[in-house]
Amino acid sequence: LQEDMDSPRSGRRAEVTQKGSELGPLVASAEDLSCNVSALDDSQKERLLTDKEKGL
């Protein structure tokens, strides 16, 4: 009985680790993209402000 109980658990653990490894990079990349986009937006806003100030 113990072997039967352990075998499916190990299989489930393997599936979970595989899913985690697959989702991990995707989530990280999504977070990085959002951070990069926000940073670009901030820099663009600053440039627009400086341009407006120069124009004024």
MOFENWO-V597808 format. One record per residue. RES is the residue in three letters. SS is DSSP state (alpha for helix, beta for strand, coil for the rest). PHI is phi in degrees with one decimal (999 if undefined). PSI is psi in whole degrees, -180 to 180 (NA if undefined). Layout:
# MOFENWO-V597808
RES&SS&PHI&PSI  RES&SS&PHI&PSI
This chain:
# MOFENWO-V597808
LEU&coil&999&-41  GLN&alpha&-62.1&-42  GLU&alpha&-63.1&-42  ASP&alpha&-63.9&-38  MET&alpha&-72.1&-37  ASP&alpha&-72.8&-39  SER&alpha&-60.9&-48  PRO&alpha&-65.7&-34  ARG&alpha&-63.0&-46  SER&alpha&-62.2&-39  GLY&alpha&-64.1&-43  ARG&alpha&-64.1&-42  ARG&alpha&-60.7&-41  ALA&alpha&-62.3&-43  GLU&alpha&-63.6&-43  VAL&alpha&-63.1&-44  THR&alpha&-64.3&-40  GLN&alpha&-63.2&-46  LYS&alpha&-62.3&-42  GLY&alpha&-62.6&-43  SER&alpha&-65.3&-35  GLU&alpha&-71.9&-42  LEU&alpha&-76.8&-32  GLY&alpha&-51.5&-62  PRO&alpha&-58.1&-39  LEU&alpha&-62.9&-46  VAL&alpha&-64.2&-44  ALA&alpha&-61.4&-45  SER&alpha&-63.3&-40  ALA&alpha&-63.1&-43  GLU&alpha&-64.0&-43  ASP&alpha&-61.2&-43  LEU&alpha&-62.1&-45  SER&alpha&-63.2&-41  CYS&alpha&-64.7&-44  ASN&alpha&-63.1&-42  VAL&alpha&-63.4&-45  SER&alpha&-63.1&-39  ALA&alpha&-64.3&-43  LEU&alpha&-62.8&-43  ASP&alpha&-60.0&-43  ASP&alpha&-62.3&-46  SER&alpha&-63.7&-41  GLN&alpha&-64.4&-41  LYS&alpha&-62.1&-43  GLU&alpha&-61.7&-42  ARG&alpha&-63.9&-42  LEU&alpha&-63.0&-42  LEU&alpha&-63.3&-45  THR&alpha&-63.7&-41  ASP&alpha&-62.1&-44  LYS&alpha&-64.2&-42  GLU&alpha&-62.3&-42  LYS&alpha&-63.9&-40  GLY&alpha&-65.9&-38  LEU&coil&-72.9&NA
